[in-house]
């Protein structure tokens, strides 16, 4: 009787499946459309005949992107910035979340309040610009890394995970065996905290990869521009011209729509390749860190 109820397919189940399928399609179809346009012939794209299947296969846009020095340089530079940003972000988040999750630390409530206060209030763009100028960060790679490596939201999730999943008895046992605070953190805590580390790493990497405003406000050197900023400039200027120039040295004789689609896919592919490998940790870590505690 109980099994028959479980196997019964209801109207509500059908409606939920339809809604989920529609939501999935809204995420997947734009990428399919862009991919089809990026490898289609210019004439079909201009005639608005390309939807979800490519017509007149043409890889000229991708060849132009890889041949162009500025886009490939910015891609490698953005990847390097993202890796450094993610590593430093993980270190700072762990160094803040671990001690503030331990009950034996006096004043942890006050320090947690101070950190969380910054999540709701900011100084604004002009004071931030003046501060970076005084610190000598403008027009350097570090202006894209140091100001954003620590996020109160990531800190809160990691701190909650440590409080909920690392018992004090485990730490006390290590102390009795003669382990120091650093040894406990590196040899015991971090190896059993892979889900939350993968989750925060994904947050940091995706956030850095998708951000372009700081590159716009604080960087004027072309060699230090992130690939996302170049892509945004390409999209904004393409509508004003029949042809689009990727760089000063390379004029690409293709339609703006095709080169835009190819550039978007070129920028999105790294994150699309990384996400499947950390997706299982992402779901587990975010649920544990967000619900418990």
C-alpha positions as CSV (number, residue, x, y, z in Angstrom):
1,X,0.0,0.0,0.0
2,X,2.8,2.3,1.0
3,X,4.8,1.4,-2.1
4,X,1.8,2.0,-4.4
5,X,1.5,5.6,-3.1
6,X,5.2,6.2,-3.7
7,X,4.9,4.9,-7.3
8,X,1.8,7.0,-8.1
9,X,2.5,9.7,-10.6
10,X,0.3,12.7,-9.8
11,X,-0.7,15.8,-11.7
12,X,1.5,17.9,-9.3
13,X,4.5,15.8,-10.2
14,X,3.8,16.4,-13.9
15,X,3.5,20.2,-13.4
16,X,6.7,20.2,-11.3
17,X,8.6,18.3,-14.1
18,X,7.3,20.7,-16.7
19,X,8.4,23.8,-14.7
20,X,11.8,22.3,-14.0
21,X,12.3,21.4,-17.7
22,X,11.3,25.0,-18.7
23,X,13.7,26.5,-16.2
24,X,16.5,24.2,-17.5
25,X,15.7,25.3,-21.1
26,X,15.9,29.0,-20.2
27,X,19.5,28.3,-19.0
28,X,20.6,26.0,-21.8
29,X,19.0,27.4,-24.9
30,X,20.7,30.8,-24.8
31,X,24.1,29.0,-24.9
32,X,22.9,26.7,-27.7
33,X,21.8,29.8,-29.6
34,X,25.1,31.6,-29.1
35,X,27.1,28.5,-30.0
36,X,25.1,28.1,-33.2
37,X,25.6,31.7,-34.2
38,X,29.3,31.6,-33.5
39,X,29.9,28.8,-35.9
40,X,27.4,29.8,-38.6
41,X,27.9,31.6,-41.9
42,X,27.6,35.4,-41.7
43,X,24.9,35.5,-44.4
44,X,22.6,33.2,-42.4
45,X,23.2,35.2,-39.1
46,X,22.5,38.5,-40.9
47,X,19.3,37.0,-42.3
48,X,18.2,36.0,-38.8
49,X,17.9,32.3,-39.9
50,X,20.1,30.8,-37.1
51,X,18.2,29.7,-34.0
52,X,19.4,26.5,-32.3
53,X,21.2,24.7,-35.2
54,X,24.3,26.2,-37.0
55,X,23.9,26.9,-40.8
56,X,26.9,27.1,-43.1
57,X,29.6,26.0,-40.7
58,X,32.2,28.7,-40.3
59,X,34.9,29.0,-37.7
60,X,36.3,32.3,-38.9
61,X,35.3,34.1,-35.7
62,X,37.1,31.6,-33.5
63,X,40.2,31.7,-35.7
64,X,40.1,35.5,-35.5
65,X,39.9,35.4,-31.7
66,X,42.9,33.0,-31.3
67,X,44.8,35.0,-33.9
68,X,44.2,38.2,-32.1
69,X,46.9,38.9,-29.5
70,X,44.9,41.1,-27.2
71,X,42.1,38.7,-26.5
72,X,44.4,35.7,-25.9
73,X,46.6,37.8,-23.7
74,X,43.6,39.0,-21.7
75,X,42.3,35.5,-21.4
76,X,45.6,34.2,-19.9
77,X,45.9,37.2,-17.7
78,X,42.3,36.8,-16.5
79,X,42.9,33.1,-15.7
80,X,46.0,34.0,-13.7
81,X,44.2,36.7,-11.8
82,X,41.3,34.3,-11.0
83,X,43.6,31.6,-9.8
84,X,45.6,33.9,-7.5
85,X,42.3,35.5,-6.3
86,X,40.8,32.2,-5.5
87,X,43.8,30.9,-3.6
88,X,44.3,34.1,-1.5
89,X,40.5,34.3,-0.9
90,X,40.4,30.7,0.4
91,X,43.3,31.4,2.8
92,X,41.9,34.6,4.2
93,X,38.4,33.1,4.6
94,X,39.7,30.1,6.4
95,X,42.0,32.2,8.6
96,X,39.0,34.3,9.7
97,X,36.3,31.6,9.9
98,X,38.2,28.9,11.8
99,X,39.2,30.9,14.9
100,X,35.9,32.7,15.1
101,X,34.0,29.4,15.0
102,X,35.7,28.2,18.2
103,X,34.0,28.9,21.5
104,X,37.2,29.2,23.4
105,X,38.1,32.5,21.5
106,X,37.1,35.4,23.6
107,X,35.4,38.3,21.8
108,X,34.4,36.2,18.8
109,X,30.9,37.7,18.8
110,X,32.2,41.2,18.6
111,X,34.7,40.4,15.7
112,X,32.0,38.5,13.8
113,X,29.7,41.5,14.2
114,X,32.4,43.9,12.8
115,X,32.9,41.6,9.8
116,X,29.2,41.2,9.1
117,X,28.7,44.9,9.4
118,X,30.7,45.5,6.3
119,X,28.4,43.3,4.3
120,X,25.5,45.8,4.6
121,X,27.4,49.1,4.4
122,X,30.0,50.3,1.8
123,X,32.0,53.5,1.4
124,X,31.0,54.1,-2.2
125,X,32.9,54.4,-5.4
126,X,34.7,57.8,-5.0
127,X,36.1,57.1,-1.4
128,X,37.1,53.6,-2.7
129,X,38.9,55.1,-5.6
130,X,40.7,57.7,-3.4
131,X,41.7,54.9,-1.0
132,X,43.1,52.7,-3.8
133,X,45.0,55.7,-5.2
134,X,46.6,56.4,-1.8
135,X,47.6,52.7,-1.4
136,X,49.1,52.7,-4.9
137,X,46.8,50.0,-6.2
138,X,45.5,51.8,-9.3
139,X,46.7,50.3,-12.6
140,X,48.1,47.2,-10.9
141,X,47.0,43.6,-11.0
142,X,46.5,43.7,-7.2
143,X,43.6,46.2,-7.4
144,X,41.6,43.3,-9.0
145,X,42.6,40.9,-6.2
146,X,43.3,42.4,-2.8
147,X,40.1,44.5,-2.2
148,X,37.7,41.6,-2.9
149,X,39.5,38.4,-1.6
150,X,37.6,38.5,1.7
151,X,33.7,38.5,1.5
152,X,31.6,38.4,4.7
153,X,29.0,36.2,2.9
154,X,31.7,33.5,2.2
155,X,33.0,34.0,5.8
156,X,29.5,33.4,7.2
157,X,29.0,30.1,5.3
158,X,32.4,28.7,6.2
159,X,32.1,29.7,9.8
160,X,28.7,28.0,10.1
161,X,30.1,24.9,8.5
162,X,33.0,24.7,11.0
163,X,30.6,25.3,13.9
164,X,28.2,22.6,12.7
165,X,30.6,19.9,11.5
166,X,33.8,20.2,13.5
167,X,33.2,19.1,17.2
168,X,35.3,20.7,20.0
169,X,36.2,17.1,21.2
170,X,38.1,16.6,17.9
171,X,40.2,19.6,18.6
172,X,40.7,18.8,22.3
173,X,41.9,15.3,21.4
174,X,44.5,16.8,19.0
175,X,45.7,19.1,21.8
176,X,46.2,16.2,24.1
177,X,48.4,14.5,21.5
178,X,50.5,17.6,21.4
179,X,49.3,19.2,18.2
180,X,49.6,23.0,17.7
181,X,46.8,25.2,16.3
182,X,48.4,25.3,12.9
183,X,48.9,21.5,12.8
184,X,45.2,21.0,13.8
185,X,44.0,23.3,11.1
186,X,46.2,22.0,8.3
187,X,46.4,18.3,9.1
188,X,42.9,17.7,10.6
189,X,40.4,20.4,9.8
190,X,41.1,21.2,6.2
191,X,41.2,17.6,4.9
192,X,37.7,17.0,6.3
193,X,36.3,20.3,5.0
194,X,36.6,19.7,1.3
195,X,33.0,20.4,0.5
196,X,33.0,23.9,2.0
197,X,36.4,24.6,0.5
198,X,35.2,23.6,-2.9
199,X,32.1,25.7,-2.5
200,X,33.9,28.9,-1.5
201,X,36.5,28.3,-4.2
202,X,33.7,28.1,-6.8
203,X,32.1,31.3,-5.4
204,X,35.4,33.2,-5.5
205,X,36.4,31.9,-9.0
206,X,33.0,32.6,-10.6
207,X,32.7,36.0,-8.9
208,X,36.1,37.1,-10.1
209,X,35.6,35.7,-13.6
210,X,32.3,37.5,-14.1
211,X,33.3,40.8,-12.6
212,X,34.4,43.6,-14.9
213,X,33.5,46.9,-13.2
214,X,36.7,47.2,-11.2
215,X,38.7,46.7,-14.4
216,X,36.7,49.6,-15.9
217,X,37.1,51.9,-12.9
218,X,40.6,51.2,-11.6
219,X,42.6,50.1,-14.7
220,X,43.6,52.2,-17.7
221,X,46.4,50.1,-19.0
222,X,45.2,48.0,-21.9
223,X,47.6,45.1,-20.9
224,X,45.9,44.9,-17.5
225,X,42.3,44.7,-18.7
226,X,40.3,41.6,-17.9
227,X,38.8,39.6,-20.8
228,X,35.3,40.4,-19.4
229,X,35.8,44.1,-19.8
230,X,37.0,43.7,-23.3
231,X,33.9,41.6,-24.1
232,X,31.6,44.2,-22.6
233,X,33.3,47.0,-24.7
234,X,33.0,44.7,-27.8
235,X,29.3,44.3,-27.2
236,X,28.7,48.0,-26.6
237,X,30.6,49.2,-29.7
238,X,29.5,46.5,-32.1
239,X,26.0,47.8,-32.6
240,X,27.4,51.1,-33.9
241,X,29.4,49.6,-36.7
242,X,28.9,47.0,-39.5
243,X,32.4,45.6,-38.7
244,X,34.0,45.0,-35.4
245,X,37.6,45.5,-34.4
246,X,39.0,43.1,-31.8
247,X,42.1,45.1,-31.5
248,X,43.9,47.9,-33.3
249,X,46.1,45.4,-35.1
250,X,43.4,43.1,-36.2
251,X,40.3,44.0,-38.2
252,X,37.9,41.1,-38.4
253,X,35.6,41.1,-41.5
254,X,32.7,39.3,-39.9
255,X,29.4,40.4,-38.5
256,X,29.3,41.9,-35.0
257,X,26.7,39.2,-34.0
258,X,29.0,36.3,-34.9
259,X,32.1,37.8,-33.3
260,X,30.1,38.6,-30.2
261,X,28.7,35.1,-29.9
262,X,32.2,33.6,-30.4
263,X,33.7,35.9,-27.8
264,X,31.0,35.1,-25.3
265,X,31.5,31.4,-25.8
266,X,35.3,31.9,-25.6
267,X,34.9,33.6,-22.2
268,X,32.3,31.2,-20.8
269,X,34.1,27.9,-21.7
270,X,36.6,27.9,-18.8
271,X,33.9,28.2,-16.1
272,X,31.7,25.7,-17.9
273,X,34.7,23.2,-17.8
274,X,35.4,23.7,-14.1
275,X,31.8,23.7,-12.8
276,X,31.0,19.9,-13.4
277,X,34.1,18.9,-11.3
278,X,33.1,20.9,-8.2
279,X,29.3,20.7,-8.6
280,X,28.9,17.8,-6.1
281,X,30.9,19.7,-3.5
282,X,29.0,22.8,-4.3
283,X,25.5,21.4,-3.5
284,X,26.7,19.6,-0.4
285,X,28.7,22.4,1.0
286,X,26.2,25.2,0.5
287,X,23.4,23.2,2.1
288,X,25.4,22.3,5.2
289,X,26.9,25.8,5.6
290,X,23.6,27.6,5.0
291,X,21.1,25.5,7.0
292,X,22.8,24.2,10.1
293,X,23.9,26.4,13.0
